[in-house]
Amino acid sequence: MFRTHFERLCSFARQYVSDLDTAQDICQKVFIRLWEKREEMDTGRSIASYLFTSVRNRCLNHIRDHKKYRSHLLDVECGEFEIGTAITEDHFAVEELQQRIDAALATLPPKCRQVFEMSRYDQKKYREIADELDISQKTVEAHMSKAIKSLRDHLGDYLTVLILLQML
C-alpha cells in the first residue's frame, strides 16, 4: 500500500506545503497512523480516499500550526478534489496570484508594507504591531487601509481573494 500510494500522496501534499521534505513527513505520518489504527478502520471505505483526506487534513494542520501565509489556502477549501488528479491549473493560478501580490506589495512604502506583512503573515494584532514599531494603533490602521486599497487597485480581477484577505 505504501509503495502504491506514497509518491502520489507526496505530490498531492506538495500542493499545500510546497516543501518536499515536509510533504514526505506528513505522508509518512499518515501511513503510521493508518498502521496504528488498522484494527479500527472501516473496511467499506476506500483506503485511497482515507489516505488523501488524511494527507490534506495534516497539511492544513501543518500550515495552521506554523502560521505561515499561503495564498493557495484561499482556494483549497472551495471544492472537492478528485483523488489522484493533478490540479495543475490551480497551481499555476496560485503562483500567478502570489507573484501579483508580491508585485503589489513591492509598490507600497516600506513601513506600510512592513505593517501589512506583520498583520497578514505574522498574524499580529494591530496593538502588537503598534507596540513593536512604536507607532499608534491608528497609524497601523491607516497603513493597513492604504495597503489593502493598493492591493485592490493592483489585483482588481482577484477581488474575491482580497475580500478573504481582509477577513483573515
Buried (B, 14 or more C-beta within 10 A) or exposed (E): EEEEBBEBBBBBBBBBBEEEEBBBBBBBBBBEEBEEEEEEEEEEEEEBEBBBBBBBEBBBEBBEEEEEBBBBBBBBEEEEBEEEEEBEEBBEBBEEBBEBBEEBBEEBEEEBBBBBBBBBEEEBEBEBBBEBBEBEBEBBBBBBEBBBEBBBEBBEEBEEBBEBBEEE
